[in-house]
């Protein structure tokens, strides 16, 4: 008797990170369907072979279709697979992490989305706890030698805002003068001509990244 062909489930899951109140938050979404209907989980979905050229394209589509969001940074984390991670059957999920400014998420006003501080993200369905933990570990490691934390901010930001983004991503405090000196040495940012922040009593110069994508450095920040 021929063995029935078992078709694995192929999905993508996105750990969407943002900065709020100087802490890294994870953006979760209430699941619409079983299994775990109504539970908060990572934004994710099935890969559509007929329209997705890659799993990265699938992840970008899922973010757009389910959360109405587009991100500047979307990087692959790893693949999570096995027969016990999804009650529907043997499955594989290609996990990604993405960074987005808090303002862009808040502007959506989507009641299905919820932002939780990383330390409070526990008890998610499937193996999403492990995916979130892996994404945070990767981000902390990359933050030390790249421009990754800047993508938690709006394209124009002040140097104090940039330092706080790095502190949140790294999980430790940074000396302000040493940080400014290192950023200057790395030529990571450039001033936005004629633009200042009016968020405080003393207007501060606004800066932007000197290169559009994530840049890795030959030394730590």
C-alpha positions as CSV (number, residue, x, y, z in Angstrom):
1,X,0.0,0.0,0.0
2,X,1.4,3.3,-1.0
3,X,2.2,5.7,1.8
4,X,0.1,8.8,1.7
5,X,2.1,11.8,0.8
6,X,2.5,14.3,3.7
7,X,2.7,17.9,2.5
8,X,4.4,20.2,5.0
9,X,2.9,23.5,6.0
10,X,5.1,26.4,4.9
11,X,4.7,29.8,6.5
12,X,6.5,33.0,7.4
13,X,6.5,34.8,10.7
14,X,7.7,38.3,11.4
15,X,9.1,39.6,14.6
16,X,8.2,43.3,14.2
17,X,10.2,45.5,16.6
18,X,9.6,49.1,17.6
19,X,10.8,51.6,20.1
20,X,8.4,53.1,22.6
21,X,9.2,54.8,26.0
22,X,12.8,54.0,25.3
23,X,12.1,50.2,25.4
24,X,12.0,47.7,22.6
25,X,8.5,46.5,22.0
26,X,7.2,43.6,19.9
27,X,4.2,44.1,17.7
28,X,1.7,41.3,18.0
29,X,-1.6,40.6,16.3
30,X,-4.7,38.8,17.4
31,X,-5.2,35.6,15.4
32,X,-8.4,35.6,13.4
33,X,-8.7,31.8,12.8
34,X,-8.0,28.5,14.6
35,X,-5.7,27.2,15.9
36,X,-5.4,29.7,18.8
37,X,-8.1,32.1,17.4
38,X,-8.0,35.3,19.4
39,X,-4.6,34.8,20.8
40,X,-1.8,37.4,20.3
41,X,0.9,36.0,18.0
42,X,3.5,37.2,15.5
43,X,2.3,38.6,12.3
44,X,2.5,35.7,9.9
45,X,0.9,33.6,7.2
46,X,1.2,31.0,4.5
47,X,3.7,31.3,1.6
48,X,1.8,31.7,-1.7
49,X,3.9,30.0,-4.4
50,X,1.8,31.5,-7.1
51,X,2.6,35.1,-6.1
52,X,5.6,35.1,-3.7
53,X,9.0,35.1,-5.5
54,X,10.7,34.3,-2.2
55,X,10.0,33.9,1.5
56,X,11.2,37.5,2.0
57,X,8.5,38.6,-0.5
58,X,6.0,36.5,1.4
59,X,6.9,38.2,4.7
60,X,6.6,41.7,3.1
61,X,3.2,40.7,1.7
62,X,1.9,39.4,5.0
63,X,3.0,42.6,6.8
64,X,1.2,44.7,4.1
65,X,-1.9,42.6,3.8
66,X,-2.5,41.7,7.5
67,X,-1.1,44.8,9.3
68,X,-1.0,47.5,6.5
69,X,2.7,48.1,7.2
70,X,5.8,48.5,5.0
71,X,9.2,48.3,6.6
72,X,12.7,49.5,5.5
73,X,14.5,46.6,7.2
74,X,13.4,43.0,6.9
75,X,16.0,40.4,7.6
76,X,15.8,36.6,7.8
77,X,16.4,35.1,11.2
78,X,16.2,31.3,10.7
79,X,13.8,28.5,9.9
80,X,11.8,26.8,12.7
81,X,10.4,23.4,11.8
82,X,9.0,20.2,13.2
83,X,6.0,18.0,13.7
84,X,4.9,19.4,17.1
85,X,5.0,23.2,16.5
86,X,1.6,23.4,14.8
87,X,-1.4,21.3,15.6
88,X,-2.4,21.3,11.9
89,X,0.6,19.1,11.0
90,X,4.3,19.1,10.2
91,X,5.3,22.7,9.5
92,X,8.2,25.0,8.7
93,X,8.2,28.7,9.3
94,X,10.9,31.0,7.9
95,X,11.2,33.7,10.5
96,X,12.1,37.3,9.8
97,X,12.6,40.3,12.0
98,X,11.8,43.9,11.0
99,X,12.2,47.3,12.6
100,X,9.7,50.2,12.3
101,X,9.2,53.5,14.0
102,X,6.5,53.5,16.7
103,X,4.7,56.5,15.0
104,X,4.0,54.5,11.8
105,X,2.4,51.7,13.8
106,X,0.3,54.1,16.0
107,X,-0.9,55.9,12.9
108,X,-2.5,52.7,11.6
109,X,-5.0,52.7,14.5
110,X,-5.4,48.9,14.0
111,X,-7.2,47.4,17.0
112,X,-5.8,43.9,16.1
113,X,-2.3,45.1,16.7
114,X,-0.7,45.3,20.1
115,X,2.7,46.4,21.2
116,X,4.3,44.7,24.3
117,X,7.7,45.3,25.9
118,X,10.0,42.5,25.0
119,X,10.2,41.3,28.6
120,X,6.5,40.9,28.7
121,X,6.2,38.7,25.6
122,X,5.5,35.3,27.0
123,X,3.1,32.5,26.4
124,X,2.6,33.1,22.7
125,X,1.1,30.2,20.6
126,X,3.1,27.8,18.4
127,X,6.9,28.4,19.1
128,X,6.6,32.2,18.8
129,X,8.3,32.7,22.2
130,X,11.5,31.1,20.8
131,X,11.3,33.1,17.6
132,X,11.0,36.4,19.5
133,X,13.9,35.4,21.7
134,X,16.0,34.5,18.7
135,X,15.2,37.8,17.0
136,X,16.1,39.9,20.0
137,X,19.4,38.0,20.5
138,X,20.2,38.7,16.8
139,X,19.3,42.3,17.0
140,X,21.3,42.9,20.2
141,X,24.3,41.3,18.5
142,X,24.0,43.3,15.3
143,X,23.3,46.6,17.1
144,X,26.8,46.6,18.4
145,X,28.4,46.9,15.0
146,X,25.9,48.3,12.6
147,X,23.4,51.1,11.9
148,X,20.4,48.7,12.6
149,X,19.0,50.6,15.7
150,X,18.5,53.7,13.7
151,X,15.7,52.0,11.8
152,X,13.7,52.1,15.0
153,X,13.4,55.8,14.5
154,X,11.9,58.1,11.9
155,X,14.2,58.9,9.0
156,X,15.1,62.3,10.7
157,X,16.2,62.1,14.3
158,X,18.3,63.8,16.9
159,X,21.5,62.4,18.3
160,X,20.0,61.9,21.8
161,X,17.2,59.9,20.1
162,X,19.7,57.8,18.2
163,X,21.7,57.1,21.4
164,X,18.5,56.0,23.2
165,X,17.7,53.7,20.3
166,X,21.1,52.1,20.6
167,X,20.8,51.8,24.4
168,X,17.4,50.0,24.0
169,X,18.7,47.7,21.3
170,X,21.9,46.9,23.2
171,X,20.3,46.6,26.6
172,X,22.8,48.9,28.3
173,X,23.6,52.6,28.8
174,X,26.1,54.5,26.7
175,X,28.3,57.5,27.5
176,X,26.8,60.4,25.5
177,X,30.1,62.1,24.5
178,X,31.8,58.8,23.6
179,X,28.8,57.8,21.6
180,X,28.7,61.1,19.7
181,X,32.4,60.8,19.0
182,X,32.1,57.2,17.7
183,X,29.1,58.1,15.5
184,X,31.2,61.0,14.0
185,X,34.1,58.7,13.4
186,X,32.0,56.2,11.6
187,X,30.4,58.9,9.4
188,X,27.1,57.2,10.0
189,X,24.8,60.2,9.9
190,X,24.6,63.6,8.2
191,X,22.7,66.7,9.2
192,X,19.3,67.5,7.6
193,X,19.9,71.0,6.3
194,X,17.6,73.6,7.9
195,X,15.7,71.1,10.1
196,X,15.5,71.0,13.8
197,X,13.4,69.1,16.3
198,X,10.9,71.1,18.3
199,X,10.1,68.3,20.8
200,X,12.0,70.1,23.5
201,X,12.4,73.7,24.7
202,X,15.9,73.8,23.0
203,X,15.6,72.9,19.3
204,X,18.1,70.2,18.3
205,X,19.6,69.5,14.9
206,X,18.0,66.7,13.0
207,X,20.1,64.0,11.3
208,X,19.6,61.2,8.9
209,X,21.6,58.1,8.0
210,X,24.3,58.8,5.4
211,X,23.3,55.5,3.6
212,X,19.9,54.1,3.1
213,X,20.4,50.5,4.1
214,X,21.8,48.8,7.2
215,X,25.6,49.4,7.3
216,X,28.0,47.2,9.2
217,X,31.0,48.7,10.8
218,X,34.5,47.4,11.4
219,X,34.3,48.3,15.1
220,X,31.6,48.3,17.7
221,X,29.6,51.4,18.6
